[in-house]
Amino acid sequence: MKVLTSKNDPTLKPIYVDFVEGKAFYRRVFSGKELIAKAVGFKKSVHLSVIDATAGLGRDAFVLASLGCHVTLMERSKTLAALLADGLSRAKENVSTEMIANRMTLMSGDAKELLLHQFADVIYLDPMYPHQDKSALVKKEMRILREILGDDDDAEALFNIALKAAKKRVVVKRPKHADFISDKKPDITFKGSSTRFDVYLIISPAHNCSRKIFQGRHSI
């Protein structure tokens, strides 16, 4: 198992990607009750394609795959991408998570570039932001991740690209009382206890047209 440790604080416990045990097990069993399911527009009769453009440790992507979505995880940190690859490999070897892991595809690279050549029904964004959760586990975990990722200063640029790559909607995870990303008011908002999901709906005809124009502008 590959683990990530803090370079600045050796007292922090290592973090790793585990899609089989712990919180992943609970979220797998009760994935239908997750607020993110409503945010992406999940329906049992429709197999959505989702791109998680800020995959991180892959937890939300795993929930979506548990629901039956086909999920592409994009992660620009080579370190986190290696952890994700390790976690997916072990999940594919476990009988309880094999089918779920097979619905997850990992792409290592900057989503701003990858999305110029990829599209899906839903683009999901969870840019880095300071957590307000008082849990020591969350604080320690986020401290290690922030050492690797830093701040997502290009979140607005990624959001604008995502609007052109999504066929149905863009979903942005935000702190409950945070400003809207790019100051753009969402069409729908689903609020949890500490976070919310802002949903931006895509009108199909406009999407098809803008997609062609967008690809043409970036063709070589």
Residue pairs with C-beta under 8 A, 6 or more apart in sequence:
1 16
1 18
1 86
1 90
2 16
2 17
2 82
2 83
2 86
3 14
3 15
3 16
3 83
4 14
4 15
4 16
4 79
4 80
4 83
4 144
4 148
5 12
5 14
5 144
6 12
6 143
6 144
6 147
7 147
8 147
9 143
12 140
12 143
12 144
13 140
15 57
15 83
15 141
15 144
15 145
16 83
16 86
16 87
17 57
17 58
17 83
17 84
17 86
17 87
17 88
18 24
18 87
18 90
19 58
19 62
19 87
19 88
19 90
19 91
19 97
19 100
19 101
20 90
20 91
20 94
20 96
20 97
23 59
24 59
24 62
24 97
27 34
27 59
27 62
27 63
27 66
28 62
28 63
28 66
28 96
28 97
28 100
31 37
31 63
31 66
31 67
32 67
34 63
35 190
35 192
35 197
36 60
36 63
36 64
36 124
36 171
36 173
36 197
37 63
37 64
37 67
38 190
38 197
39 171
39 188
39 190
39 197
39 199
40 48
40 50
40 64
40 69
40 122
40 124
40 169
40 171
41 48
41 122
41 168
41 169
41 199
42 48
42 64
42 67
42 68
42 69
44 68
47 68
47 69
47 70
48 64
48 69
48 70
48 120
48 121
48 122
48 168
49 69
49 70
49 71
49 72
49 120
49 121
49 122
50 61
50 64
50 69
50 70
50 71
50 72
50 120
50 121
50 122
50 123
50 124
51 71
51 72
51 74
51 111
51 115
51 118
51 119
51 120
51 122
51 123
51 124
51 165
52 58
52 60
52 61
52 64
52 71
52 72
52 73
52 74
52 124
52 126
53 74
53 111
53 114
53 115
53 123
53 124
53 125
53 158
53 162
54 74
54 75
54 111
54 124
54 125
54 126
54 127
54 128
54 152
54 158
55 61
55 73
55 74
55 75
55 80
55 84
55 106
56 75
56 80
56 126
56 145
56 149
57 80
57 83
57 84
57 145
58 73
58 84
58 87
58 88
58 104
60 124
60 126
60 173
61 71
61 73
61 104
61 124
62 100
62 104
64 71
64 124
65 71
65 100
65 101
65 103
65 104
66 100
68 103
69 103
69 122
70 103
70 105
71 103
71 104
71 105
72 104
72 105
72 106
72 107
72 118
72 120
73 84
73 104
73 105
73 106
73 107
74 107
74 109
74 111
74 114
74 115
75 81
75 84
75 106
75 107
75 108
76 108
76 109
76 110
76 111
77 148
77 149
78 108
79 148
80 145
80 148
80 149
81 106
81 108
84 106
85 106
88 101
88 104
88 106
91 97
91 98
91 100
91 101
92 98
92 101
92 102
107 114
107 118
111 158
111 161
112 154
112 157
112 158
112 161
115 123
115 158
115 161
115 162
115 164
115 165
116 161
116 165
116 214
116 215
116 218
118 165
119 165
119 166
119 167
119 211
120 165
120 166
120 167
121 166
121 167
121 168
121 169
122 166
122 168
122 169
122 170
122 171
123 162
123 163
123 165
123 166
123 169
123 170
123 171
124 170
124 171
124 173
125 155
125 158
125 159
125 162
125 170
125 171
125 172
125 173
125 181
126 172
126 173
127 152
127 155
127 158
127 172
127 181
128 145
128 146
128 149
128 150
128 151
128 152
128 155
129 152
129 174
129 175
129 178
131 138
131 139
131 142
131 175
132 175
132 194
133 139
133 194
152 158
155 181
156 181
156 182
159 170
159 172
159 181
159 182
159 184
160 182
162 170
163 170
163 200
163 202
164 207
164 210
164 211
164 214
165 211
166 200
166 202
166 207
167 202
167 204
167 207
168 201
168 202
169 199
169 200
169 201
169 202
170 199
170 200
170 202
171 197
171 198
171 199
171 200
172 181
172 186
172 197
172 198
172 200
173 195
173 196
173 197
173 198
174 180
174 181
174 195
174 196
174 197
174 198
175 194
175 195
175 196
176 191
176 192
176 193
176 194
176 195
176 196
180 186
180 198
181 198
184 200
186 198
186 199
186 200
187 199
187 200
187 201
188 198
188 199
188 201
189 196
189 197
189 198
189 199
190 196
190 197
190 199
